[in-house]
Amino acid sequence: MPAAARLATEVAGYLENSGLHVVNGSLYEDRLHTQVTSGGVDLLIALGGDGTMLRAGHLCGPEHVPILGINLGGLGFLIEVQHSEWKPSLDRVLEGDYWLEKRMMLHAEHFRDDEVLGAWDVLNECVIGRGEMVRPVHLTAEIDGHTLTTYVADGLIVATATGSTAYALAAGGPILPPELRNLLLVPVAPHLSVDRAIVLHEGSEVRITVRTEHQASLSVDGQEPVAMLDLDGVRARASQHHVEFVRLQDSDYFYRNLTSRMNENPSVGAGR
């Protein structure tokens, strides 16, 4: 977004005047990725909304690079700093007046027979469900090798505690404290099948097998969906990686911010 590019230049100049070396760029640029993965970054400052924070988490989590978010979007569940407060917030960070919050990532694999077709470390969730055709799919869920149930639904969400305030919340799932390392199963529009969310232990592995005669898909953290065929599967478990967010608020910030955002949802009416 244009506002992010303008503010990024301003933030970069402010930090350079403090004697720091700054790399300013888009999360889509190879140059920035190389800088992070080569160990040349101590902190990534992400300007945007929660989608920007998810992309930053995908990049920085495996590299153990902390992330500070400056909100230019809507709700900003994951973001620490409002855009009007960035200067005093950065001053506090430079003075060491902050703490790091660790968020679990989810490792998901798409497989067909015994071949792994794709693997991701995600922050919010992976969603297995129907494609463009408005017909439910059959999704057989196994927990640690034992069959749980077969859902007949639009989809099934496997989420982290972080993802419990995202799509899983919209689908009727519970809100989990962000520091938990549990997995959350939430069906989307189930038809005559289990309609309750299930919270799993962090050591659990979920396996979802698709049974369908039409389109099905897998989407991780809202990215472009991956087409799935009948008997394709998804394995999901806690990742060995985590994302670290820079926090300036007290450790009890989560519920205070949650009620504020739910009572004053800025996205209501945004499409009018």
Order of alpha helices (4+ residues) and beta strands (2+ residues): alpha-alpha-beta-alpha-beta-beta-alpha-beta-beta-beta-beta-beta-beta-alpha-beta-beta-beta-beta-beta-beta-alpha
